[in-house]
Amino acid sequence: MRKITTAIVLVLAVMLAFTFIACGKKAQPTIKIGINAPITGDIPKVGEGTRFAAQMWLEQIQQQGGLQVGDTLYPVQLVIEDNESKAESAVKANTKMITEDEVLIIIGPQASKQAVPAGGVANDYQTPMISPWSTNPDTTEGRPFVFRGCFLDPFQGPVVAKFVDEEFGFTKAAVLYDVASDYPKGLAEFFRSAWEELHGPGSVVAYESFTTRDADFSSQLTKIRNSGAEFLFTPQYYNEVALIVKQARELGFDNPIVGSDSWGSAETVALCGESCYGQFFSTHYAAAGAVGETKAFIDRYAEKYGYVPDDVAALTWDSIRLAQQAILATGGLTGDIKKDRQAVRDQLARISDFEGITGNMTFTEEGDPIKCAVIVRISEAGEFEFYRQVCP
C-alpha cells in the first residue's frame, strides 16, 4: 500500500512539474486581423478576391514565423466574416469582430453600401478599419479611425468626365445608376456635376436610375437611346454591367459605354463577353503590362488561384500591407487592446510615400490616400489594358 501511495505521489509531482514548466513558457498573444467581405450575396467575386489576397498575405507572414513587432514575434490570425453584401450584416460583422474576437484592425468592407455603416461601428469602438475599395466620401468623413486604400469618387467622377471629353470630344452624356446603392448613386452625381462644368447645364441628356437587383433595363435604355446621348456612363458592379451593356446593344445603342472601378472584377468580361470589348473604365491598376512588385503579386496570385487578380484583390493586398506597416511602426504592443488599436490608428495616419502595387499613397488627415487613377481599355482579347494614368 505504501509503495502504491509513493508511486502516486511521484506521478503527481511529475505532472505538477510539467504544469509549471508549461505555464512558465507563456505563449505570445495572437494578432488578430478582421476581414469584412461579401463572401456571399450579390457580388461574391469581390469577397473571393478579398479572401484570397488576405490568405496569400497570411501565408507569407506564417512562412516568416509570424509578425515581428518590436522585440516580440507574434502569431497572426485572420478572422473572416461574411457580410452577405448587406449593410446590416457588415455592421454585425464589425461589431462581432471588435467586441468578441478582439481584432486589432479590420480590412473591409469593400463596397460603399457596406463600408459606410460598418465604418461608423469601427469608429465608435475606436478600432482602425481600412476599406480597400470604397470610394464614397462618407466612408471616412468625420471618422478618425477609418481609412481607405483607394481614391475617392469626387476625384474619380471628374477623371471619367475629362477622359471622355478629351478622348472622344462628345458633348451629350447619359447616366444609368442604382439609386439604392451608395457607391453608384454618389459617383453618378459627381460625374454629372463634372460633365456639366465642362459642357453646361442640360449636357447630361438622360439621367436614369434603377433599384438594386433589377435585371430589366429596357425602359431606361430606350430613353437613353432616344435622348441623343453620345455615350453612356454606368458606374455599376460586374453582375449588372453585363446585363446593361448587352441590353443596350440589343436596343440599338451602339455608342461607347464607359464605367468606373466597379467594372474591375475578373467576372466582368466573363459575363459580358465581346459586348464589352473596346469599352473604357476608370480603376486602380491594370494587370496587363504590369511590372515590378505589381507583376510579382499578379503572378503569385494567378499561379495559386488560377486567374488574374482584379482591383479588389490588389487593393486588399495593399490595405493589409498598410495595416502591417502601421502595426510594425508601433514599435511594440502592450497587450491592452484599446491602447494598441489607438497606436495602430496613429501610425496609419502618419504613413507617407507608401509604395503599393496599386500606386504610391500618402494619407490625408481624413484617412484618404492621395493617389492616381488609371483608365483601362477592355481589349479584343478580353484583357484590362492600361490606357492612361490620371493623377491629382
PAKOL-444551 format. One record per residue: x, y, z of N, C-alpha, C, CB in turn; residue in one letter. Coordinates in steps of 0.05 Angstrom, whole numbers, plus 5000, padded with zeros to 4 digits. Glycine has a CB too. Example, Ala and Ser with C-alpha at 12.3 -4.5 7.8 and 13.67 -1.06 7.14 Angstrom:
2
526448865156524649105156526449345156522649115181A
525749555142527349795143525850015157528249885114S
! end
This chain:
392
501749765000500050005000501850255000498150005025M
503950245016505750475018507150514991507850435040R
507850294977509150314951507250454931510050044941K
504750374931502750484913502450784918500150344915I
502250854944501951134952504351304943501551164982T
506751194947509151334938509251374908511651174947T
508351164894508251184864506351404855507450914852A
504051424868502051624861503151904866499451584876I
504551934889505652194896507752274875506952184924V
509452084866511452144846510252224820513251894842L
508052084811506752154786505552444788504551954780V
504252504810503052764814505252984814501552784840L
507552924826509753114827510853174799511953004845A
511052964783512052994755510053164739512452724742V
507453094742505353244727505453534735502653124733M
505753594761505753864771508154014760505753864801L
510453874758512853994748512454084719515253804751A
511253904703510753964675508854194672509753714660F
506954214691504954434690506354694695502754394711T
508154704714509654944720511455024696511354914745F
512654824683514354884660512655004638515754624651I
510354874633508554974611507655254617506154784608A
506955304643506055574650508255774647504955574678C
510755684652513055864650513555954622515455724661G
512855784602513155844574510555964564514055594558K
509956204571507556324564507556394534506956574581K
505556304519505356354491504756654486503256174477A
505856754464505257034457502357064447507257134435Q
501057274454498257314445498357344414497057574457P
496057274402495857284373494857554363493957054363T
496057654342495057894329492757804311497258044313I
490357904316488057834300487358064281485657764319K
487057994256486258194236483558114224488458214213I
481658284226478958224216478758274186476958394231G
477158104173476558134144473558144141477857904127I
472458374133469558404130469058404100468558674144N
467958184089467858154060465258024051470157994050A
464358084026461857964015462457684004460658143994P
462757494021463357214012460957103997464057034036I
458557184006456057103992454557363985454256914009T
452257333971450657573964450957643935451457803981G
450657893928450557983901453257983887449358253899D
455358023902458058053890460057863903459058353892I
459657603901461457413915464257413904460257143912P
464657493878467357503867469057713882467257563837K
467757923891469158123907470058003933467258373912V
468357843946469057713970471257513966466657573982G
471157373944473257173938475957303935472557023912E
476057523919478657663915479757773941478257893896G
477957873958478757973985479957744001476358094000T
478557524003479457294019482057184008477357084020R
482257143982484657023970487157193975484256983940F
486857463971489157633975490057634005488457923966A
488057644023488757644051490057384060486157684068A
489057164050490256904056493056874045488456674046Q
493456984021496156974009498157134026496057083980M
497257354036498957514054499557364080497557784061W
497457234091497857094116499856864112495156974126L
499756724090501656504085504456614085500956364059E
504856844073507456974072508457034100507457224055Q
506657144117507457204145508056954160505157364159I
506556744156506956494170509656364163504756304165Q
510456394138513056294129515356434143513256334098Q
514856684152516856834167516756774197516457134162Q
514856604205514556534233512756714248517256534246G
511556914235509757104249510557384242509757054279G
509457574258509957854253511757964276507258014252L
514058064269515958164289515358454295518958134279Q
514258494319513458764328515258834352510458784335V
517059014348518959074369520758834374517559164394G
520858744399522558514406520958254406523758554433D
518458254398516758024401515757924373514358094418T
515857664370514857534346512057424352516657304336L
510057544339507257474344506057284323505557724346Y
504557084330502956934311500757114301501856674323P
499857074276497757244264495357064256498857404240V
492957164260490557024252488657204237489156904277Q
487457104216485357254202482657164213485557204171L
480957354219478257304227476457394204477457444255V
475457214189473957274164470957254170474757094141I
469557474164466657484168465257554141465857694190E
463157414135461557454111459457674116460257194102D
459657894101457558104105455158064086458758374101N
455257854069452957784052452158004033450657704069E
453958194028453358424011451058594022452658333983S
450758594049448558744062449758934083446558544075K
448559164084449559364104449259264132447959624100A
446959154139446459064166448258834174443558974170E
448958664155450758444161453658544164450658234138S
454358754149457058864152457358994180457559084130A
455259124190455259244216455559024238452659404221V
453958804235454158584254456958454254452058374248K
458058424230460758304228462858474242461458274198A
462758734238464658914252464258904282464359194242N
461758914291461258904320462258654332458258934325T
461858424319462758164329465858164331461757944312K
467158234309470058224308471358404329471058294281M
470058634334471158824353470658734382470059104348I
468258664388467458614416468058324425464558674420T
467858134407468157854415470957744407466057684402E
471757794382474257684373476657854380474257654343D
476158104387478258294395480458324374479458214422E
479558374349481458424328482858684332480058414300V
485358704322486958944325486159154304489958884323L
485459054280484759234258482959074239487359334243I
481359214223479559094205480159184176476559154212I
480158984158480459044129477758994116482658864116I
476659204103473959184092471959344109473058884089G
469459344100468359224076469359364051465359234077P
468659244028469559344002467659553990469959123983Q
465159463986463159643974462259853993460759473964A
461760093982460960323999458360274015460660563983S
456560114003454060064016454359924043452259893998K
456459764045457159634070459259794086458059354065Q
461159914072463360044085462460294101465460124065A
460560444090459660684104458460624132457560834087V
456460444134455460384161457360234178452860224158P
458960054166460859894182463060074193462159664166A
463760284177465760474186464860624211466460664164G
462260674213461160814236461560644261458260864233G
461260384259461660204281464560204290460759914274V
466360174270469260164276470160424290470860124250A
469160654281469960904293468860924321468961134276N
466360844325465060864352466660694372462160774351D
467660464363469160284381472160344380468659994373Y
472860554367475760634365477560404356476660744392Q
476660284334478160064322478960134294476559794323T
481560134287482260214260481160034239485260224257P
480260144217479059994195480060114168475960004196M
480759944150481560034123479759904103484559964117I
478260074088476559964066478259984041473960124063S
478959754029480659764005479359893981481359483998P
476659873978475359933952473160133954474259683941W
472460223977470160413980471060693973468960404009S
469860803951470661073942468761293951470861073912T
466661223965464761423974465961593997462161283984N
465861853996467062024016466061974044466562314009P
463561884047462361844074463661624089459361784071D
465161444076466461224090468361324111467961054070T
469961534105471961634124471261904136474561654110T
469362044125468862314134468062334163466662444117E
469562484179469062524207469562274224466162604211G
471162084213471761834226474761794227470361594212R
476061884249479061864250480161584251479962014274P
478461384257479461104258478960954231478060954280F
477861094211477160954186478861064163474160984179V
480060884148481860954126480860804101484860884133F
482160864079481560714054484060684038479360864037R
484060484019486360434003486060523974486960144003G
483960683969483260763941482761063940480860603931C
482661163915481861443911478861483917482561533882F
477961723917475161793923473561863898475062023943L
470861833901469161903878469262193870466361833885D
469662383888469862663879472262703860470162853903P
474162523861476462513843475862353818478962413857F
474562113822474061933801471962043781473061663812Q
469862173791467862273773468962473752465762413789G
470462673761471762853742473762723724473063083756P
475162513734477062373717475762253693478462143734V
473462123697471961993675470862213656469661823686V
469762423667468662633650470862763633467362853668A
473062813645475262943629476362753608477563033648K
476562493615477562293596475762283571477862023609F
473162253576471262233553471362483536468362183563V
471562713549471662973535474062983517471663203555D
476362903528478862923512479162703492481262923531E
478162463498478562233481476662243457478161983497E
474162313462472062293441470962563432469762133452F
471262773448470163033441467163043442471063103413G
465962863457462962863460462063103477462062603473F
459463173473458263383488455663303502457663623471T
454563063495452062973506452462703521449862943484K
451862703546452362463563449762353573454162533586A
449762083578447561953592448761803616446061753573A
447161773637448061633661445861433669448561833684V
446661193677444860983687446160873713444360753666L
444660883735445860813761443660693779447161053774Y
444660553800442960433821442460643842444260183833D
440060743845439460953863439460863892436761073857V
439260593897439160483924441860403935437360243924A
444060463920446660383929448460623931447960173910S
449860653954451360903959453460953938452760873986D
454960753930457160793911456260903884458760533908Y
454660753869453860863843452261123844452260653828P
450561143865449061393867450861633871447061373891K
452761613889454661833894456361893870456461773917G
457461683857459161723834457661843810460561463826L
455161753806453561863785453262173788450761733784A
452862253813452562533819455062693814451562573848E
457362573822459962713818460562733788462162563833F
459962523773460462533744458662743731459862253732F
456162743738454262943725455263223731451462903736R
456063273755456963543762459463623746457663563792S
461363433743463763483728463163523698465763253732A
461363363687460763383659459363643653458963143650W
457563733671456163983666458064223669453764013685E
460164193685462164403687463564433660464164343709E
463964213647465364213621463564313598466363943614L
460964233599459264273576456664423582458564013563H
456264503607453964673613451564513622453264843590G
449664653635447164523644445664393620445364723658P
444564163625443064023604444763843587441664223587G
447363843591449163683574448963383582451963773576S
447963323606447263043613444363013604447562983644V
443962903580441362903567439462683577441662873537V
440662483592439062273604440362193630438762023585A
438762193651439862123678437861923690440162383697Y
438361663685436461453691437461283715435961283667E
435561183730436261023754434660763754435861183779S
435560583771434060333777434660263806434960103757F
433560033814433959943842435359683843431259923857T
437059643863438559403867436959153861439759393895T
438158973846437158713837435258733813435658583860R
434758973803433358993778434958863756432759293771D
433658733737435058593716434158673688434658293719A
431958823687430958923661431259223660427958833657D
433059313642433659603640432659713614436659643643F
430859573600429959653574428659923573428059443562S
427059983594425660243595427660473596423760253618S
429560453615431560663618433360683594433260603643Q
434160453582435960463560434560563534437060183554L
432060523532430560633509430460933511427660523509T
430061043535430161333539432961443532429361403568K
434961293541437761383535438261383505439761203550I
437461173492437861153463436461383448436860883452R
434061453457432461663444433261943452429561623450N
435061963472435762233483437862373466436862203511S
439162233448441362343432444062343446440662633426G
444162183468446762163483448862033465446361993508A
451262133467453462033451454961803465455462253444E
454561773491455761553506454161523532458761613512F
454561293544453261233570455361183591451360983567L
454961313614456661253637454961103657457761523650F
455960863665454460693684456360583705452960463670T
456460693729458360613750457260373766458960843768P
456760153753455559923766457459693770453159823750Q
456659493787458259263793458159063770457359133819Y
460158883770460458703747458058543740462758513753Y
456458463759454058293754451858453739452858183780N
451958723742449958883728451058993701449159123746E
453659033700454859133676454158973651457959153679V
454458703654453858523631451058553621454458233639A
449158573640446358603632445858873618444558573657L
446959083629446559343618447659373590447759563636I
450159283587451559313561450159143540454459233563V
449558893547448158713527445458823519447958433538K
443858913539441259013533441359273516439659063558Q
443359443522443759683506444259623477446059853518A
446059423472446659353445444259233431448959143444R
442659073445440258953433438259163425438958753453E
438259393440436359603434437459803414435659753460L
439859743404440959913383442660153392438760023366G
443360153418445160363428448060263424444660433458F
449360353402451960263395454260453403452060203365D
453560663417455560853425457260743449454261123433N
459560873455461260783477459760773503463660963479P
460360563519459360543546461760543565457560273550I
461760733583464160783600463460713629465061073598V
465360593643464860513670466860623690464960213672G
466660523714468360613737469860373748466660753758S
471060413772472760203783471159953791474160303808D
468459973793466859743799466759543776463959823806S
467759623752467959453729470359263731468059613704W
472159313750474759183751474858893759476459333768G
472558763762472558483771473358303749469758413781S
474558073757475257863738472857753724476857643752A
470457793735467957683724466757863703466057633746E
467658113701466358293682466358193654467658573683T
468758123644468958023616467757743613471858023608V
468057583634466857313633463857323629467557163659A
462557523641459657543639458857713614458557673664L
460357913608459658103587460558013559460858373593C
462857873558463957783533464658003513461857603520G
464257953488465058133467463558403468464758003440E
461258403481459758653482461258873497457058593497S
463158783514464658983529467459043517465058883557C
468158903496470758953483470859243473471258753460Y
473159373477473559643467472459863485472259673441G
471159783508470059983526472160063547467459873540Q
471760293559473660413578472360433606474560683569F
474060413626473260483654475560583670471960233667F
474960733690476960833709477360633731476161113721S
479860593740480360393761482960453775480360113749T
483960253790486160293808488760183797485560173834H
488659983781491059873769490359703745492659703789Y
492259663727491859503703493759263704492359663677A
492559023703494258783705495958733680492458543709A
494858783657496258733632498658933630494458763607A
501058833626503359003624504559103650502659243608G
503558993673504659063699507558983702502958943722A
509059133718511859073723512459073753513759273708V
514858993760515759013788514158863808515859303796G
513658983831512158843853509258783844512159013878E
508158953827505458913818505258653802504459143801T
507158613784507258373768507858123785509458393746K
509558163805510257933823507757843838512458013843A
506158033847503657973861501757833842502258223872F
501357933818499557813798500457533792499557983772I
502957483788503957213781503457023803506957223774D
504057103828503556923851500656853854504657053877R
498957063852496057023855495056843833494657293854Y
495756893808494856733785495756443787495756853759A
498156403796499156133799497655983821502156133806E
496956123842495655993865492655953861496056163890K
491356153848488456133846487356103818487256383858Y
489056113798488256043771487156263754486255833773G
487256513763486356733747487656993755483256763748Y
487657193738488957453743487357603764489257613717V
488657703785487257843806486058103796489057893830P
483658163806482358423799483258643818479258393800D
482158883814483059103831482359063860481859363820D
480158923866479458873894481658713908476758713895V
482658503895484858343906487358513910485458103889A
487958673890490358843892490159053914490958973865A
487859173916487359373937487359243965484759523932L
486359003966486358863992489258804000484758593990T
490858723981493658673986495058923997495158563961W
494559143983495759403993494659474020495059623973D
492159434025490959514051491959354074487859494049S
492359094070493258934092496258974096492758634086I
497659064076500459134079500659404093501959144052R
498759584088498659834103498259774133496360014092L
496459594138495959514166498559394178493659304168A
499859234163502359114173504459334179503558914152Q
504759524161506659734166505959894191506859924142Q
503459954195502560104218503059954244499660184216A
502559694244502959524267505959514274501959234263I
507659474254510559474259511559744269512059394233L
510359954259511260224266510660304295510060434248A
508860144308508260204337510660154354505860034346T
512459984344514859914360514459704381515960154372G
511959624385511359424406508459444415513259444429G
507259224421504459214430504459184460502858994416L
502459304473502259294502500659064513501159554512T
498858954496497058744505494358864514498258594528G
494259124517491759264522490559334495492259524540D
488459194487487359214460486559504453485059034457I
485459644472484659924467487060104460483060034491K
489160074477491560234472492860154446493560204495K
492959894440494259804416492759894391494559504416D
490059884392488559984369489060284364485459944374R
489260434386489860724383492560764371489660864410Q
494560604379497260624369497360564339499160444385A
495960354331495960274303494560494286494460004299V
492360604297490960814283492861054279488460904298R
494261124299496061364298498261314277497261414325D
499261074276501361014256500361014228502760744263Q
497860924224496660934197496461224187493760804198L
495661404205495361684198497961814190494061834220A
500161694199502861814193504161704168504661764217R
502961504155504161374132504361574109502561134124I
506761584097507161754073508961594054508462024080S
508561644028510061514007510161204009512961614008D
507861094016507560804016507560703987504960714031F
509260513981509460403954507660163951512460333947E
505260213942503359993938503359883910500560083945G
502259653906502159543879499959683862501559243880I
498259843875496260003861497060293860493459973874T
499560353868500560623867501560723894498360813857G
503060933894504061043919501861193934506461233913N
502061193960500061323977501261484000498161103988M
499961704004500461864028497661944039502262124023T
497261894065494561944076494162234084494161764100F
491762334078490862594088489962564117488662714070T
489262784129488262774157485562634159488063064168E
484162614136481562484136481762184132479862604114E
484162084129484561794125484361704096482461644141G
484561894078484361834049487061854036482362024035D
487761664018490361674005490361863981491261403996P
492562003978492962163953494261963933494762423958I
492861893912493961703893492661753865493561413903K
493861623846492961653818490761453810495261633799C
489361523789487361343777488461243750484561473773A
487361023741488260903715485760883697489660633719V
486060953672483960893652484760633638483661133631I
482960443638483360183627481560143602482859953647V
482660013582481159933559480859633559482460033532R
478459533554478059243552478759163523475059153559I
480859003521481958943494480158733480484758833496S
480758683455479358483439479958203448479958513409E
481958183466482657923478481357893505485757893480A
479858103513478458093539480258173562477357833544G
482558303557484358373579483958673586487258323570E
484658733611484559013620487259143614483859023651F
487359303593489759423584490059703595489959433554E
492459773605493060043614492760233590495860063626F
491260453594490860643572491960923579487960673565Y
491461003604492361273612492361283642490661493600R
494161443654494161493683493361783688496961443695Q
491761823708490862093715491462133745487762133709V
492962333752493762383779492562643790496862393782C
492262663817491062903828492763153821490862873859P
! end
